Structure formats: structure tokens, C-alpha cells
Amino acid sequence: MSNEQTPSEQPPPETASDRLLADMLGLFNKYERETAAARAAKGDPNPYDLAPYEDVHGLTNEYEAALASDDPRALDQFLDNLAEDFHLEDVRALRMATAAVQAAMGRIALAARVKGMSPDRIAAETGYTASRITQFIREEKQRLATP
């Protein structure tokens, strides 16, 4: 159980600055609740998550660090921890997300190219080769040209 007091258990603020701080915190909390409710009403499954892929980036960074580690046990330890943390439905969700990104990669690459990025830079940022990026872009242009 938490040692924190609920708002009704906390003593009332005694000074003007304490009252101001309490009022400001109350307004911030109200804003967060209303914003979350509005986002949830629009179908956002996690209205508080402002960086929805942050966990994926963290997992990627941990994996790359384990691969690059001088400690020969680092990768095994990382994989053991991953196996402990992941449930089968998590594996399925990640596999489906990977398939979705793969299916959208032509659109993603073309959008980046239209914004002025070179195939080399797109490749560096996505982990593909520049020739594969060029192929994605070519295939996406063909898809768009086909009625």
C-alpha cells in the first residue's frame, strides 16, 4: 500500500502559496483527465502514451547493447530476461506489428523520399540497404500508378 495521502486525507493548505500550488495541481490533473478522456473517445487505446513506440525503441537499444557487449553472458542474460517478460500474446503482437510495418514500408520509404531524404539516409535509419529502400520506393510508385 502507498504511504501517500489521498486528497481528502491531506490537510488543507495553510498559506496563499500552498493554496495556489494546490489549485494549480488540481487544474493540471483535471486537464490530464479531460485530455485522456477526449483521446479515449476518439479510439486511442492508451490516451496517456505520448510516445507509443518508446518501449520498442528501448527493447531495440537493450538488444543492440547486449549484442555489442564485451561480456559473453550479456546476450544470454538479455534473452533470458526477455523470455521471462514476454507472454505468447506479446510475441504474436510484435510479429503482427512487424508484418504491418513491413507491408507499409514502401509507403514509409516513399514518404521519407518525398520529404527529401536520400535512400542512403532512409536505409541508415531503418536498417535496410539503400538498394532495398530504392526497391520499396519503386514498388510503391508502381502501386500508386496502377488504377
C-alpha positions as CSV (number, residue, x, y, z in Angstrom):
1,M,0.0,0.0,0.0
2,S,1.1,3.5,-0.7
3,N,2.0,5.9,2.1
4,E,0.6,8.8,0.1
5,Q,-2.4,10.5,1.4
6,T,-5.5,10.9,-0.8
7,P,-6.6,14.5,-1.4
8,S,-9.4,14.2,1.1
9,E,-6.9,13.0,3.8
10,Q,-4.4,15.8,3.2
11,P,-4.6,18.8,5.5
12,P,-5.9,22.0,3.8
13,P,-3.2,24.4,2.5
14,E,-2.3,27.0,5.1
15,T,-0.7,29.7,3.1
16,A,-1.7,31.5,-0.1
17,S,1.2,30.0,-2.0
18,D,0.2,26.5,-0.8
19,R,-3.4,27.1,-1.9
20,L,-2.1,28.4,-5.3
21,L,0.1,25.3,-5.7
22,A,-2.8,23.0,-4.7
23,D,-5.1,24.8,-7.2
24,M,-2.6,24.6,-10.0
25,L,-2.0,20.8,-9.4
26,G,-5.8,20.3,-9.4
27,L,-6.1,22.1,-12.7
28,F,-3.2,20.1,-14.2
29,N,-4.9,16.8,-13.0
30,K,-8.2,18.0,-14.4
31,Y,-6.6,18.8,-17.8
32,E,-4.9,15.4,-17.9
33,R,-8.1,13.6,-17.2
34,E,-10.1,15.6,-19.8
35,T,-7.4,15.2,-22.4
36,A,-7.2,11.5,-21.8
37,A,-11.0,11.2,-21.9
38,A,-11.1,13.1,-25.2
39,R,-8.3,10.9,-26.7
40,A,-10.0,7.7,-25.5
41,A,-13.3,8.9,-27.0
42,K,-11.5,9.1,-30.4
43,G,-10.4,5.4,-30.0
44,D,-6.9,5.9,-28.6
45,P,-6.3,2.7,-26.6
46,N,-3.7,4.4,-24.4
47,P,-4.5,8.1,-24.2
48,Y,-1.7,8.8,-21.8
49,D,1.0,7.4,-24.0
50,L,2.6,10.3,-25.9
51,A,5.4,8.2,-27.3
52,P,3.7,4.9,-28.3
53,Y,6.8,3.2,-29.7
54,E,9.1,4.1,-26.8
55,D,9.1,0.5,-25.4
56,V,10.0,-0.9,-28.9
57,H,13.0,1.6,-29.1
58,G,14.0,0.6,-25.6
59,L,13.9,-3.1,-26.4
60,T,15.9,-2.5,-29.6
61,N,18.6,-0.5,-27.7
62,E,18.9,-3.1,-25.0
63,Y,19.3,-5.9,-27.6
64,E,21.9,-3.9,-29.6
65,A,23.8,-3.2,-26.3
66,A,23.7,-6.9,-25.4
67,L,25.0,-7.8,-28.9
68,A,27.8,-5.3,-28.7
69,S,28.8,-6.1,-25.1
70,D,32.2,-7.5,-24.3
71,D,30.6,-9.7,-21.7
72,P,29.9,-13.0,-23.3
73,R,26.9,-13.6,-21.0
74,A,25.2,-10.3,-21.8
75,L,23.2,-11.6,-24.8
76,D,22.1,-14.8,-22.9
77,Q,21.1,-12.7,-19.9
78,F,19.1,-10.3,-22.1
79,L,17.4,-13.2,-23.9
80,D,16.6,-14.9,-20.6
81,N,15.0,-11.7,-19.2
82,L,13.1,-11.3,-22.4
83,A,11.8,-14.8,-22.2
84,E,10.7,-14.2,-18.7
85,D,8.9,-10.9,-19.5
86,F,7.2,-11.9,-22.7
87,H,3.9,-13.8,-22.9
88,L,2.8,-15.6,-26.0
89,E,0.3,-12.9,-26.9
90,D,3.2,-10.4,-26.7
91,V,5.1,-12.4,-29.2
92,R,2.1,-12.5,-31.5
93,A,1.5,-8.8,-31.2
94,L,5.1,-8.0,-32.1
95,R,5.1,-10.4,-35.0
96,M,1.9,-8.8,-36.4
97,A,3.3,-5.3,-35.8
98,T,6.4,-6.3,-37.7
99,A,4.3,-7.7,-40.6
100,A,2.3,-4.4,-40.6
101,V,5.4,-2.3,-40.8
102,Q,6.9,-4.5,-43.5
103,A,3.7,-4.1,-45.5
104,A,3.8,-0.4,-45.1
105,M,7.5,0.0,-45.8
106,G,7.0,1.2,-49.4
107,R,4.7,3.9,-48.2
108,I,7.1,4.8,-45.3
109,A,10.1,4.9,-47.6
110,L,8.3,7.0,-50.3
111,A,7.0,9.5,-47.8
112,A,10.6,10.0,-46.5
113,R,11.9,10.3,-50.0
114,V,9.3,12.9,-50.9
115,K,10.4,14.9,-47.8
116,G,13.9,15.0,-49.4
117,M,15.7,12.1,-47.6
118,S,18.1,10.1,-49.7
119,P,17.8,6.3,-50.0
120,D,21.1,6.0,-48.1
121,R,19.8,8.0,-45.2
122,I,16.4,6.2,-45.1
123,A,18.4,2.9,-45.2
124,A,20.6,4.0,-42.3
125,E,17.6,5.0,-40.2
126,T,15.6,1.8,-40.9
127,G,18.3,-0.8,-41.1
128,Y,17.6,-1.8,-44.7
129,T,20.1,-1.5,-47.5
130,A,19.9,1.5,-49.8
131,S,19.1,-0.8,-52.7
132,R,16.2,-2.3,-50.8
133,I,14.9,1.2,-50.0
134,T,15.1,2.0,-53.7
135,Q,13.1,-1.1,-54.5
136,F,10.5,-0.3,-51.9
137,I,10.1,3.2,-53.4
138,R,9.9,1.8,-56.9
139,E,7.3,-0.7,-55.9
140,E,5.2,1.9,-54.1
141,K,5.3,4.2,-57.1
142,Q,4.1,1.3,-59.3
143,R,1.3,0.5,-56.8
144,L,0.2,4.2,-56.9
145,A,0.3,4.3,-60.7
146,T,-1.8,1.2,-61.0
147,P,-5.5,2.0,-61.3
